[in-house]
Amino acid sequence: MYLPKHFEVTDPAALHGLMHAHPLATWVMQAGGELVVNHVPFLFDASRGPQGTLVGHVARANPVWRHSAPSVLVFQGADAYVSPNWYPSKHAHGKAVPTWNYAVVRAHGTPRAIEDPAALLDIVTRLTSTHEAGQALPWAVSDAPRDFVEQMLSAIVGIELPVERLVGKWKVSQNRPAADRQGTVAGLRQRGDAASLAMAALVPTEVKRATTMTTSTDMEAPTDAPGRPVIDRLRPEDRARWGELAAAYKRFYKTELPVSDYDLAWRRLQEGDGIYAFAARLDGELVGITHYLFHTSVWTGDACYLQDLYVDEQRRSRGVARALIEKVAEASREHGATRLHWLTAQDNSRARLLYEKIARHVGFIRYDYPLG
């Protein structure tokens, strides 16, 4: 694969995150004097082997499992067409052409076949648990009659590929000037489909002006000044740190979630699946996150609901929460929303000190009706 250095991604968290979010792999091997290509969903298990192991299964009738040859599994992440009309440089001198942005991971290794019934059952159970996690009523292998499950297992062969090498390529406009990258993000967001929004979250941008909601003098300070928060989109390499902050947020509200719930939420955020996020960074470190979504209203236009907001306890009182809220407000205006709102606990006194300064408490009380 042609891989210029500025497109190369080596961070394991980013590579693992893309494989988790986009598990359907294009599996390529050479067998019988020709290239053999299959499309198979794989589950990445980071705990097995020095670089992890990919696990899946194929139909027993598929002869691919009979070959143990060096293979490449290609995981395709977000991709989108990029128009040169989005570049300020094109309007300045006309020297610009279209391109296609994409993120991809290649896993190299030699597969082995798994025919043991107990091991096969474990593989399909793990795959099912992972991909059913987002369902309101998840299906389980145990839901099917035992004899039927045994019959289905006899018709498949498990595949394990111990990873020997991972290669990541994020071609996401890193070779363009900052203004062109910002234009690319704006164009992708305006196009608005899920693929474009997912790519917009990957394009690196440089935020030059403050996003904090403060005095007019403070608003003139650049956000990348020392000690000031920089607000941008979550990046694939943020997966591990995002998980730490999200889990801390849930612990604050005395909520424990399985790992699969965090994997699902991260996948949805990366895919732009109706929920969005901003990241806050201090001196390059991810220290705060916010999640938000847009919803319709009976009486007004669309509204924006800021669902989650959390800042590392050690990095508070630095304007991070305020900056995140104002960035969501900016996104709400761009979307055309008529209202931005959020909830908090009555005893969340520290956060309410900020909220009382920048927003209006409208006096509503929340009730939850149990549905099951």
N, C-alpha and C positions, 0 to 999 in steps of 0.2 A: 504494500500500500504506500502510495506517495504521501509522505508525512513531513511537511515543513515544520521546523521547530516551534514556530509560533502557533501552530494548530495542535501540537502534541499535549495530551493530558496524561499525567502519570499518577495522580493522587488516587490511591486505592478506593477511598470513600466515593469519589466521583464515578469511577469505573464500576464499582459494585452497585451504586445507586442506579445507574442507567440500566444495568442488567436486571435489577429488581423491577424497575419501572416498565421495561420493555422486554419481557421474558421470551418472546417468540424469536428464536434464532434461525438464521440461514446456516445450515450445517453443510460444509463442503469438505469432501475427502477425495483422494484419488484411489480408484479400485478398478481392476480389470482393464487397465489401460485408458481409462476415461475419468473425467470428473463426475462425481456423484453428488447431487445437491438435494437436500431435504429441508423441510421447515418444521421445526420441533420446538415446543415450549420447554425451557429448562429452568430449574430452580438452582440458584447459586447458594452453596453452603460454605461460608467463609471459615468455618471451624474445622474443615477436613482438608488436610494437606497444607504445605507451605504457602500456596497461593489460592487455596480453596478448591472446591470440586463442583462441577455442574452435573445436575441429575435430571433425567427425564425418561421417557419411554417411547417406543415405536411399535407399530404393528408387527407381530411375528412374521407376517407375510412379506414385510419389507426386508429385502436382503441386506440392507445396510448394516444390520447388527452383526452379521457374520464376518465383517471386515474389521480388523484392528489396525488401522493405518493412521498416520498423522493427519489431524483434522484442524479445521478452522471453523469456529462458531462466530457468526457475525450478528451482533445485536444492534438494531437500528433505532436510534433515539429520535428526538425532534428533528424535523427538517422543514424547510420553507423556501419558496422562491423569493428573491430579493430584487426589487426593481431599482435601476439606477436613478429613477425620478425621485427617490427618497434621499439621494445624496445632495447636500448643499454644493459639493464640489462639482457635480454635473452641471448645475445651473450657473456656476462660475466660469467653467472653461469647456464643458461638454465632453471631457475625457473620462467617460465612465461606461461600463457595460453591465448587463445583468449577471447575476450569479445565483448559486443555490447554496444555502447554508444547511449544515447537518451536524449531528453528533452521532458517533458510532464507536462501538467497542468490539475488538476482535479477541477471542479467547483461543489460544493454541494448546493442543494436547492430543493424546492418543486415547480413544474411547475403549471401554470394556463393557461387555454385555453382562447383564444380571438376569439370571433365570430362576433363582431361588424364590419360591412363592412368598415366604415371609418378607424377604427383602423387597420384592415387587409390591407387596401390600403396603409396606412402609413408604415406598416412593409415591404411589398413587395417593396415599393418605396425606402425605406432606404437601403434594401439589394441590390436592383438593382443598385442604385447610387454608392454604395461602390464597388461592384464587376465589374461594367462597367467602373470605373474611368480610368483604364489603356488602354482602347480601343481608337483607333484613332478617331472613331466616336461612342461615347457611345450610347447604346440603352437605351431608357427611357420607363417606363410603359405607358406614354402618347402617345407613338408611335403606340400602338395597338388601335383598335376601342374600344370605351367605352363599348359597349354591350358585346364584347368579354372579356374585362377585368373583367366586372361584373360576367360573366359566370365562368371565371377562379377563381375568388375570392370565389364564392359559393362552389368550390370544395376543398377548403383548410380551415384549422383552424390555427390561430396564436398561438404561444407558447411564454410565458414569464416565465423566471426563475429568480427570485430575488436571487442573490448569497448570500448564508449564510457563505460559507467558500471556500477559494481558497488554493490549495495545489500544490506546484511546486517541481518537481524533475528534476535536471539536472545531469545525470550520464555522466560526460564528462571528465573522467580520473583524477579527483581531487585526487584520492587515489594512483596515481602513482608518482614516483620521477620526479623531473623537467626534467631530461634528457629523461625519457620515454615519458613525455607529449610532449616534443619537437619532439621526434621521431614519435609520433602519428600524430602530425600536418603535419610533412613532408610526412608521408606515405599517409595520406588522400589527401593532395594536389597533390601528384604524381599520385594517382589513378584518380583524376580529374573530376569525375562525380559530378553532382549538389549536390547530397546528401552528398557526402564526403566533398566537399568544404564548405557546410553549417555547417557540424559538425566541420571541422577544425577551423572555426571562433569562435566556442564555447569553445574549449579546452583551459584552462588557461595555458599560458606559461610564462617563466621568461626570459626576454631579458637581456643578460649579457654584451653585448658590444655595444658601441655607434653606432647609425645608422645615425649620422650626417655627412655631407660632409664637412670636415674641415681639419685642419692640422694633420699630422701624430701623433703629440703629443696628440692632443685632441682626436684622434680616440681611444686611449688606455683607456680613461675614461669610466667607466661603466655607462650605461644609467639610472640605478636606483640610482645613486648618488644624494644627495640632490640638487635640483635645475636643474637637467638635465631631459629632456623629455624621457619618456618611451613610445615606440611605440609598439602597439599590435593591435589585431583585435577588432572590436566592439563587445560588449557583449549584451545579451538580456536586461540586466538592464540599458544599456546606452540609451534606447529609448527616454526618455524624454529630457535628456541633448543633445543628437544628434539632436533632433528636434529643440532645441533652437539655436544650432550652424548653422544648415542647414538653418533655417529661417533668421538668421542674415546674412549669406552669400548671400541669395537671395535678402535681402533688400539692401545690398551693391550694387548690380547690378540692383536695382529698379524693382525687380520682386516679385509679390505677387502670392502665390499658395494656393489652397484650402487644407484643412487638409487631404483630401483623397489622394492628390498627395504625401504628406509626408508618409502617411501610406503605399502606394504602393511602394515607393522607399525603405522604411525600410524593407518591406516584401521581396523585390527582393534582397536586400543586405544580409538579413539573409539566404535566400535560395541559395545564390551563383548563381543567375540567370544572369550570364554573366557580372555582375558589382560587383566590390569589393571595400572594404574600409579598411583604417587603422585609428586607434585612437591614439592621442597623450595625454599623461597624465603627469601632474606635481604634485608631492606629492599626487598621487592617484586621482586627479581631472581630468576629461575629459576636455581638453582645446582646442583641435584642431582635425580636421577631414580632410580626403581626400578620394575622390572617383575616381576610375579608371576602365578602361576596355581595352581589347585587340581586335584588329581588323586586318584583312588581308590587304595586299597591292599588287598592281599589279606587282611592280618591285622588291620588297624586301620581306623578311619574315614578320611575324607578327610584328605589332607595338603596343606600349602601349600609350593610350591617358589618361593623367591625367586631368579629367574633372573639379573637384571641389577641392579647397583647402581653408580652413578657420581656423583662429586661433582667439580665444577670444581676444578682443582688450586690455583687462587688463593684458594679459599674453604674449604679444608680446616682441620681442627683447630678447628672451630666447632660440633661436635656434630651436623652435618648427617647423616652416614651413620648414626649411632646413632638419630637421630630417625626416619629413613626405615625402618629395620629395625623399630623399635617400632611404627610405624604399620602396617606389614604384619602384625606380630604381633597388633595390635588387630583388623585385618580378619580374620585367621585365626580368632580367638576368636569373632567375630560369625558367621562362616561355620560354626562348629562343627568346625573342623579339629582333629585330635589332635596334629599335629606341624608345625613350621615348619623348613625346612632349606634350605641353599644350598651351593654349591661355590665354591672359589677356587683359584688357582694356588699351588703349594707355595712359590714364591719371592715371593709377594705379601705381603711381611713387614709392611708398614705396615698393611694391612687386617687381617692376622691378629692384630696387637696388640689391635685393637678386638674382633675376634671371640672371642679367648680370654677377654676380660673379660665378655662378655654371653651367650655360648653355649658349648656343649660339643662339643669335637672328638671324634667317635666312631671315628676311625681307619680309615674306609673308603678304598679306592683306586679311582679311576674308570678304566674301560677303555672305549674306543670301538671297536666292530666295524664295519668298512667295509661298506656296503650297496650300493655302486656305484662 
